[in-house]
Amino acid sequence: MFTLAVTFQWPIQQFDINNAFLNGDLSEDVYMSETEGFVSKQFPHYVCKLHKALYGLKQAP
């Protein structure tokens, strides 16, 4: 692409999407344990169901 842009004197723009995986849908149910500081004293063994993909998740798109 850069070769074509230089050859034909096309303007070039660049951008980065930092949170591309934050809105990815999951194809299966994924649960995670609560992080430190957010664990309920009343329900210490609760887990969280993810509604969207997280960066680094194996099931992420």
N, CA, C and O atoms as a CHARMM CRD file, in Angstrom:
* protein
*
  244
    1    1 MET  N      0.82000  -1.18800   0.00000 PROA 1      0.00000
    2    1 MET  CA     0.00000   0.00000   0.00000 PROA 1      0.00000
    3    1 MET  C      0.86700   1.25700   0.00000 PROA 1      0.00000
    4    1 MET  O      0.56700   2.23300  -0.68800 PROA 1      0.00000
    5    2 PHE  N      1.95200   1.21800   0.78600 PROA 2      0.00000
    6    2 PHE  CA     2.79800   2.41100   0.83700 PROA 2      0.00000
    7    2 PHE  C      3.46300   2.67500  -0.51500 PROA 2      0.00000
    8    2 PHE  O      3.63600   3.82600  -0.91600 PROA 2      0.00000
    9    3 THR  N      3.82900   1.61000  -1.20500 PROA 3      0.00000
   10    3 THR  CA     4.43900   1.77000  -2.52900 PROA 3      0.00000
   11    3 THR  C      3.46700   2.43500  -3.49600 PROA 3      0.00000
   12    3 THR  O      3.84200   3.33600  -4.24600 PROA 3      0.00000
   13    4 LEU  N      2.22000   1.98500  -3.47200 PROA 4      0.00000
   14    4 LEU  CA     1.20800   2.60300  -4.33200 PROA 4      0.00000
   15    4 LEU  C      0.97900   4.06300  -3.95600 PROA 4      0.00000
   16    4 LEU  O      0.85300   4.92300  -4.82800 PROA 4      0.00000
   17    5 ALA  N      0.92500   4.33400  -2.66400 PROA 5      0.00000
   18    5 ALA  CA     0.69400   5.70600  -2.20800 PROA 5      0.00000
   19    5 ALA  C      1.81700   6.63300  -2.65800 PROA 5      0.00000
   20    5 ALA  O      1.56500   7.76100  -3.08000 PROA 5      0.00000
   21    6 VAL  N      3.04700   6.15700  -2.56700 PROA 6      0.00000
   22    6 VAL  CA     4.18000   6.98300  -2.99700 PROA 6      0.00000
   23    6 VAL  C      4.17300   7.14700  -4.51500 PROA 6      0.00000
   24    6 VAL  O      4.39000   8.24400  -5.03000 PROA 6      0.00000
   25    7 THR  N      3.92400   6.05300  -5.21800 PROA 7      0.00000
   26    7 THR  CA     3.92200   6.09000  -6.68500 PROA 7      0.00000
   27    7 THR  C      2.86800   7.04400  -7.23300 PROA 7      0.00000
   28    7 THR  O      3.13800   7.81900  -8.15000 PROA 7      0.00000
   29    8 PHE  N      1.67800   6.98300  -6.67100 PROA 8      0.00000
   30    8 PHE  CA     0.57400   7.80500  -7.17300 PROA 8      0.00000
   31    8 PHE  C      0.35300   9.07700  -6.36000 PROA 8      0.00000
   32    8 PHE  O     -0.62700   9.79000  -6.57600 PROA 8      0.00000
   33    9 GLN  N      1.25200   9.36100  -5.43400 PROA 9      0.00000
   34    9 GLN  CA     1.20200  10.55500  -4.58900 PROA 9      0.00000
   35    9 GLN  C     -0.13000  10.66900  -3.84700 PROA 9      0.00000
   36    9 GLN  O     -0.71800  11.74500  -3.74500 PROA 9      0.00000
   37   10 TRP  N     -0.58200   9.53900  -3.34000 PROA 10     0.00000
   38   10 TRP  CA    -1.80100   9.51100  -2.52700 PROA 10     0.00000
   39   10 TRP  C     -1.47100   9.94400  -1.10800 PROA 10     0.00000
   40   10 TRP  O     -0.39600   9.62000  -0.60400 PROA 10     0.00000
   41   11 PRO  N     -2.36700  10.66600  -0.45400 PROA 11     0.00000
   42   11 PRO  CA    -2.12400  11.00600   0.95900 PROA 11     0.00000
   43   11 PRO  C     -2.24600   9.74400   1.83000 PROA 11     0.00000
   44   11 PRO  O     -3.05000   8.85600   1.54600 PROA 11     0.00000
   45   12 ILE  N     -1.45600   9.68500   2.86400 PROA 12     0.00000
   46   12 ILE  CA    -1.45400   8.52200   3.76500 PROA 12     0.00000
   47   12 ILE  C     -1.90300   8.97100   5.15100 PROA 12     0.00000
   48   12 ILE  O     -1.45600  10.00000   5.65700 PROA 12     0.00000
   49   13 GLN  N     -2.78800   8.19000   5.75500 PROA 13     0.00000
   50   13 GLN  CA    -3.21600   8.43300   7.13700 PROA 13     0.00000
   51   13 GLN  C     -3.07300   7.14100   7.91900 PROA 13     0.00000
   52   13 GLN  O     -3.24000   6.05100   7.37200 PROA 13     0.00000
   53   14 GLN  N     -2.76600   7.26600   9.18400 PROA 14     0.00000
   54   14 GLN  CA    -2.58000   6.09300  10.03300 PROA 14     0.00000
   55   14 GLN  C     -3.33700   6.29800  11.32700 PROA 14     0.00000
   56   14 GLN  O     -3.41800   7.41900  11.83000 PROA 14     0.00000
   57   15 PHE  N     -3.90500   5.20600  11.88300 PROA 15     0.00000
   58   15 PHE  CA    -4.56300   5.28400  13.17700 PROA 15     0.00000
   59   15 PHE  C     -4.48400   3.93200  13.85400 PROA 15     0.00000
   60   15 PHE  O     -4.22900   2.91400  13.21100 PROA 15     0.00000
   61   16 ASP  N     -4.70300   3.93200  15.13800 PROA 16     0.00000
   62   16 ASP  CA    -4.65300   2.71100  15.93700 PROA 16     0.00000
   63   16 ASP  C     -5.92600   2.63500  16.76900 PROA 16     0.00000
   64   16 ASP  O     -6.37900   3.64000  17.31700 PROA 16     0.00000
   65   17 ILE  N     -6.49500   1.45100  16.86000 PROA 17     0.00000
   66   17 ILE  CA    -7.69500   1.25100  17.66900 PROA 17     0.00000
   67   17 ILE  C     -7.28200   0.49400  18.92200 PROA 17     0.00000
   68   17 ILE  O     -7.02400  -0.70800  18.87100 PROA 17     0.00000
   69   18 ASN  N     -7.22000   1.19900  20.04700 PROA 18     0.00000
   70   18 ASN  CA    -6.73200   0.60400  21.29000 PROA 18     0.00000
   71   18 ASN  C     -7.68600  -0.40200  21.90000 PROA 18     0.00000
   72   18 ASN  O     -7.23100  -1.35900  22.52600 PROA 18     0.00000
   73   19 ASN  N     -8.97100  -0.23200  21.74800 PROA 19     0.00000
   74   19 ASN  CA    -9.92700  -1.12200  22.40600 PROA 19     0.00000
   75   19 ASN  C    -10.78400  -1.87200  21.39200 PROA 19     0.00000
   76   19 ASN  O    -12.00900  -1.90300  21.51000 PROA 19     0.00000
   77   20 ALA  N    -10.14800  -2.46900  20.41000 PROA 20     0.00000
   78   20 ALA  CA   -10.88600  -3.20400  19.38000 PROA 20     0.00000
   79   20 ALA  C    -11.57900  -4.42800  19.94300 PROA 20     0.00000
   80   20 ALA  O    -12.63300  -4.81900  19.44100 PROA 20     0.00000
   81   21 PHE  N    -11.01100  -5.05100  20.98300 PROA 21     0.00000
   82   21 PHE  CA   -11.57800  -6.28100  21.52100 PROA 21     0.00000
   83   21 PHE  C    -12.61600  -6.04500  22.60700 PROA 21     0.00000
   84   21 PHE  O    -13.23700  -7.00000  23.07400 PROA 21     0.00000
   85   22 LEU  N    -12.81600  -4.82600  23.01200 PROA 22     0.00000
   86   22 LEU  CA   -13.76500  -4.57000  24.08900 PROA 22     0.00000
   87   22 LEU  C    -15.20400  -4.79400  23.66600 PROA 22     0.00000
   88   22 LEU  O    -16.07000  -5.02700  24.51000 PROA 22     0.00000
   89   23 ASN  N    -15.46600  -4.72800  22.38600 PROA 23     0.00000
   90   23 ASN  CA   -16.83700  -4.88200  21.91800 PROA 23     0.00000
   91   23 ASN  C    -17.07500  -6.19100  21.18200 PROA 23     0.00000
   92   23 ASN  O    -18.13700  -6.38400  20.59000 PROA 23     0.00000
   93   24 GLY  N    -16.09600  -7.09500  21.21100 PROA 24     0.00000
   94   24 GLY  CA   -16.24400  -8.36500  20.51700 PROA 24     0.00000
   95   24 GLY  C    -17.24900  -9.27300  21.20700 PROA 24     0.00000
   96   24 GLY  O    -17.23700  -9.40800  22.43000 PROA 24     0.00000
   97   25 ASP  N    -18.11800  -9.89500  20.41700 PROA 25     0.00000
   98   25 ASP  CA   -19.10900 -10.81400  20.97500 PROA 25     0.00000
   99   25 ASP  C    -18.47500 -12.17200  21.24200 PROA 25     0.00000
  100   25 ASP  O    -17.54600 -12.57900  20.54500 PROA 25     0.00000
  101   26 LEU  N    -18.97700 -12.86400  22.24400 PROA 26     0.00000
  102   26 LEU  CA   -18.49100 -14.19400  22.59100 PROA 26     0.00000
  103   26 LEU  C    -19.43400 -15.24600  22.02500 PROA 26     0.00000
  104   26 LEU  O    -20.65200 -15.06400  22.03100 PROA 26     0.00000
  105   27 SER  N    -18.87300 -16.33900  21.53700 PROA 27     0.00000
  106   27 SER  CA   -19.69400 -17.40800  20.96400 PROA 27     0.00000
  107   27 SER  C    -20.06500 -18.46400  21.99900 PROA 27     0.00000
  108   27 SER  O    -20.86100 -19.35600  21.70700 PROA 27     0.00000
  109   28 GLU  N    -19.50500 -18.37800  23.19800 PROA 28     0.00000
  110   28 GLU  CA   -19.81100 -19.32500  24.27000 PROA 28     0.00000
  111   28 GLU  C    -19.78400 -18.60300  25.61100 PROA 28     0.00000
  112   28 GLU  O    -19.27500 -17.48600  25.70500 PROA 28     0.00000
  113   29 ASP  N    -20.32500 -19.22900  26.64200 PROA 29     0.00000
  114   29 ASP  CA   -20.32700 -18.62200  27.97500 PROA 29     0.00000
  115   29 ASP  C    -18.92500 -18.68100  28.57500 PROA 29     0.00000
  116   29 ASP  O    -18.28600 -19.73300  28.57100 PROA 29     0.00000
  117   30 VAL  N    -18.45300 -17.54900  29.09000 PROA 30     0.00000
  118   30 VAL  CA   -17.13700 -17.46500  29.71800 PROA 30     0.00000
  119   30 VAL  C    -17.31500 -16.81200  31.07900 PROA 30     0.00000
  120   30 VAL  O    -17.97300 -15.77800  31.20000 PROA 30     0.00000
  121   31 TYR  N    -16.72500 -17.42200  32.10700 PROA 31     0.00000
  122   31 TYR  CA   -16.81400 -16.90900  33.47000 PROA 31     0.00000
  123   31 TYR  C    -15.41600 -16.61400  33.98900 PROA 31     0.00000
  124   31 TYR  O    -14.44300 -17.24700  33.57900 PROA 31     0.00000
  125   32 MET  N    -15.32600 -15.65100  34.89100 PROA 32     0.00000
  126   32 MET  CA   -14.04600 -15.32000  35.51600 PROA 32     0.00000
  127   32 MET  C    -14.26800 -15.04200  36.99200 PROA 32     0.00000
  128   32 MET  O    -15.36000 -14.65100  37.40600 PROA 32     0.00000
  129   33 SER  N    -13.22300 -15.24800  37.77900 PROA 33     0.00000
  130   33 SER  CA   -13.33300 -14.92200  39.20000 PROA 33     0.00000
  131   33 SER  C    -13.23400 -13.41000  39.36000 PROA 33     0.00000
  132   33 SER  O    -12.65200 -12.72400  38.51900 PROA 33     0.00000
  133   34 GLU  N    -13.80000 -12.90300  40.43300 PROA 34     0.00000
  134   34 GLU  CA   -13.75600 -11.46000  40.67100 PROA 34     0.00000
  135   34 GLU  C    -12.33500 -11.04400  41.03800 PROA 34     0.00000
  136   34 GLU  O    -11.60100 -11.79700  41.67800 PROA 34     0.00000
  137   35 THR  N    -11.96300  -9.84900  40.63100 PROA 35     0.00000
  138   35 THR  CA   -10.62400  -9.35600  40.92200 PROA 35     0.00000
  139   35 THR  C    -10.53800  -8.86700  42.36200 PROA 35     0.00000
  140   35 THR  O    -11.54900  -8.53100  42.97900 PROA 35     0.00000
  141   36 GLU  N     -9.32000  -8.83300  42.88600 PROA 36     0.00000
  142   36 GLU  CA    -9.11800  -8.36500  44.26200 PROA 36     0.00000
  143   36 GLU  C     -9.66900  -6.95600  44.41900 PROA 36     0.00000
  144   36 GLU  O     -9.51300  -6.12000  43.52900 PROA 36     0.00000
  145   37 GLY  N    -10.30200  -6.69800  45.53100 PROA 37     0.00000
  146   37 GLY  CA   -10.88100  -5.39500  45.79300 PROA 37     0.00000
  147   37 GLY  C    -12.33800  -5.29000  45.39600 PROA 37     0.00000
  148   37 GLY  O    -13.03200  -4.37100  45.83100 PROA 37     0.00000
  149   38 PHE  N    -12.81500  -6.21900  44.57400 PROA 38     0.00000
  150   38 PHE  CA   -14.21000  -6.21300  44.14300 PROA 38     0.00000
  151   38 PHE  C    -14.98200  -7.41400  44.66200 PROA 38     0.00000
  152   38 PHE  O    -16.16900  -7.56600  44.37100 PROA 38     0.00000
  153   39 VAL  N    -14.31600  -8.26400  45.42600 PROA 39     0.00000
  154   39 VAL  CA   -14.96200  -9.46200  45.96000 PROA 39     0.00000
  155   39 VAL  C    -15.90700  -9.06100  47.08600 PROA 39     0.00000
  156   39 VAL  O    -15.51800  -8.34300  48.00700 PROA 39     0.00000
  157   40 SER  N    -17.14300  -9.52700  47.00800 PROA 40     0.00000
  158   40 SER  CA   -18.14500  -9.23900  48.02500 PROA 40     0.00000
  159   40 SER  C    -17.86700 -10.06800  49.27400 PROA 40     0.00000
  160   40 SER  O    -17.64600 -11.27500  49.17800 PROA 40     0.00000
  161   41 LYS  N    -17.87600  -9.44000  50.43100 PROA 41     0.00000
  162   41 LYS  CA   -17.68000 -10.17300  51.68700 PROA 41     0.00000
  163   41 LYS  C    -18.84400 -11.11100  51.95300 PROA 41     0.00000
  164   41 LYS  O    -18.67600 -12.15300  52.58700 PROA 41     0.00000
  165   42 GLN  N    -20.01700 -10.74500  51.47100 PROA 42     0.00000
  166   42 GLN  CA   -21.20400 -11.56700  51.66500 PROA 42     0.00000
  167   42 GLN  C    -21.19100 -12.79000  50.73500 PROA 42     0.00000
  168   42 GLN  O    -21.68400 -13.85600  51.10400 PROA 42     0.00000
  169   43 PHE  N    -20.62800 -12.63400  49.53500 PROA 43     0.00000
  170   43 PHE  CA   -20.58700 -13.71800  48.54500 PROA 43     0.00000
  171   43 PHE  C    -19.16100 -13.85800  47.98900 PROA 43     0.00000
  172   43 PHE  O    -18.92300 -13.49900  46.83600 PROA 43     0.00000
  173   44 PRO  N    -18.22200 -14.36400  48.77300 PROA 44     0.00000
  174   44 PRO  CA   -16.81200 -14.38200  48.35400 PROA 44     0.00000
  175   44 PRO  C    -16.49600 -15.35100  47.21500 PROA 44     0.00000
  176   44 PRO  O    -15.43900 -15.23600  46.59500 PROA 44     0.00000
  177   45 HSD  N    -17.37800 -16.29600  46.92800 PROA 45     0.00000
  178   45 HSD  CA   -17.09400 -17.29600  45.89300 PROA 45     0.00000
  179   45 HSD  C    -17.86400 -17.04200  44.59500 PROA 45     0.00000
  180   45 HSD  O    -17.93400 -17.92100  43.73600 PROA 45     0.00000
  181   46 TYR  N    -18.43200 -15.86400  44.45200 PROA 46     0.00000
  182   46 TYR  CA   -19.14900 -15.53000  43.22200 PROA 46     0.00000
  183   46 TYR  C    -18.15900 -15.39900  42.06200 PROA 46     0.00000
  184   46 TYR  O    -16.98500 -15.08600  42.26200 PROA 46     0.00000
  185   47 VAL  N    -18.65000 -15.64100  40.85600 PROA 47     0.00000
  186   47 VAL  CA   -17.87000 -15.42700  39.64000 PROA 47     0.00000
  187   47 VAL  C    -18.63700 -14.46000  38.73700 PROA 47     0.00000
  188   47 VAL  O    -19.82400 -14.21300  38.94600 PROA 47     0.00000
  189   48 CYS  N    -17.95800 -13.92700  37.74900 PROA 48     0.00000
  190   48 CYS  CA   -18.57400 -12.98200  36.81400 PROA 48     0.00000
  191   48 CYS  C    -18.70600 -13.63300  35.44200 PROA 48     0.00000
  192   48 CYS  O    -17.78600 -14.30300  34.97200 PROA 48     0.00000
  193   49 LYS  N    -19.85400 -13.43300  34.80600 PROA 49     0.00000
  194   49 LYS  CA   -20.04600 -13.90000  33.43300 PROA 49     0.00000
  195   49 LYS  C    -19.69500 -12.75000  32.49500 PROA 49     0.00000
  196   49 LYS  O    -20.21500 -11.64300  32.63600 PROA 49     0.00000
  197   50 LEU  N    -18.81700 -13.01800  31.54400 PROA 50     0.00000
  198   50 LEU  CA   -18.42500 -11.98900  30.58700 PROA 50     0.00000
  199   50 LEU  C    -19.49100 -11.84800  29.51300 PROA 50     0.00000
  200   50 LEU  O    -20.00700 -12.84000  28.99800 PROA 50     0.00000
  201   51 HSD  N    -19.81500 -10.60200  29.18200 PROA 51     0.00000
  202   51 HSD  CA   -20.77500 -10.33200  28.11100 PROA 51     0.00000
  203   51 HSD  C    -20.06000  -9.95200  26.81800 PROA 51     0.00000
  204   51 HSD  O    -20.61600 -10.09600  25.72900 PROA 51     0.00000
  205   52 LYS  N    -18.83600  -9.46900  26.94300 PROA 52     0.00000
  206   52 LYS  CA   -18.03400  -9.08100  25.78300 PROA 52     0.00000
  207   52 LYS  C    -16.62600  -9.64500  25.94700 PROA 52     0.00000
  208   52 LYS  O    -16.20900  -9.95500  27.06200 PROA 52     0.00000
  209   53 ALA  N    -15.89900  -9.77800  24.85400 PROA 53     0.00000
  210   53 ALA  CA   -14.55100 -10.33500  24.87800 PROA 53     0.00000
  211   53 ALA  C    -13.56800  -9.36300  25.53000 PROA 53     0.00000
  212   53 ALA  O    -13.72600  -8.14500  25.44300 PROA 53     0.00000
  213   54 LEU  N    -12.56500  -9.92000  26.17500 PROA 54     0.00000
  214   54 LEU  CA   -11.47500  -9.15000  26.75400 PROA 54     0.00000
  215   54 LEU  C    -10.20600  -9.40900  25.95500 PROA 54     0.00000
  216   54 LEU  O    -10.04500 -10.48000  25.37000 PROA 54     0.00000
  217   55 TYR  N     -9.31200  -8.43700  25.93100 PROA 55     0.00000
  218   55 TYR  CA    -8.04400  -8.60800  25.22900 PROA 55     0.00000
  219   55 TYR  C     -7.27600  -9.78100  25.82800 PROA 55     0.00000
  220   55 TYR  O     -7.15300  -9.87300  27.05000 PROA 55     0.00000
  221   56 GLY  N     -6.76800 -10.66300  25.00800 PROA 56     0.00000
  222   56 GLY  CA    -5.99700 -11.80400  25.46900 PROA 56     0.00000
  223   56 GLY  C     -6.82200 -13.04400  25.75300 PROA 56     0.00000
  224   56 GLY  O     -6.26400 -14.11100  26.00800 PROA 56     0.00000
  225   57 LEU  N     -8.12400 -12.92500  25.71500 PROA 57     0.00000
  226   57 LEU  CA    -9.00500 -14.06100  25.96400 PROA 57     0.00000
  227   57 LEU  C     -8.92500 -15.03300  24.78700 PROA 57     0.00000
  228   57 LEU  O     -8.96400 -14.60900  23.63200 PROA 57     0.00000
  229   58 LYS  N     -8.81200 -16.33100  25.07200 PROA 58     0.00000
  230   58 LYS  CA    -8.70400 -17.32800  24.00100 PROA 58     0.00000
  231   58 LYS  C     -9.90600 -17.28600  23.06700 PROA 58     0.00000
  232   58 LYS  O     -9.77200 -17.53100  21.86800 PROA 58     0.00000
  233   59 GLN  N    -11.07000 -16.97900  23.60800 PROA 59     0.00000
  234   59 GLN  CA   -12.29500 -16.95800  22.80600 PROA 59     0.00000
  235   59 GLN  C    -12.51600 -15.62700  22.09500 PROA 59     0.00000
  236   59 GLN  O    -13.52900 -15.45100  21.41800 PROA 59     0.00000
  237   60 ALA  N    -11.58800 -14.69300  22.23900 PROA 60     0.00000
  238   60 ALA  CA   -11.74900 -13.37800  21.60100 PROA 60     0.00000
  239   60 ALA  C    -11.68500 -13.52200  20.08600 PROA 60     0.00000
  240   60 ALA  O    -10.96500 -14.37900  19.57400 PROA 60     0.00000
  241   61 PRO  N    -12.42600 -12.69600  19.37000 PROA 61     0.00000
  242   61 PRO  CA   -12.41500 -12.77900  17.89800 PROA 61     0.00000
  243   61 PRO  C    -11.07600 -12.38200  17.32000 PROA 61     0.00000
  244   61 PRO  O    -10.90000 -12.39700  16.10100 PROA 61     0.00000
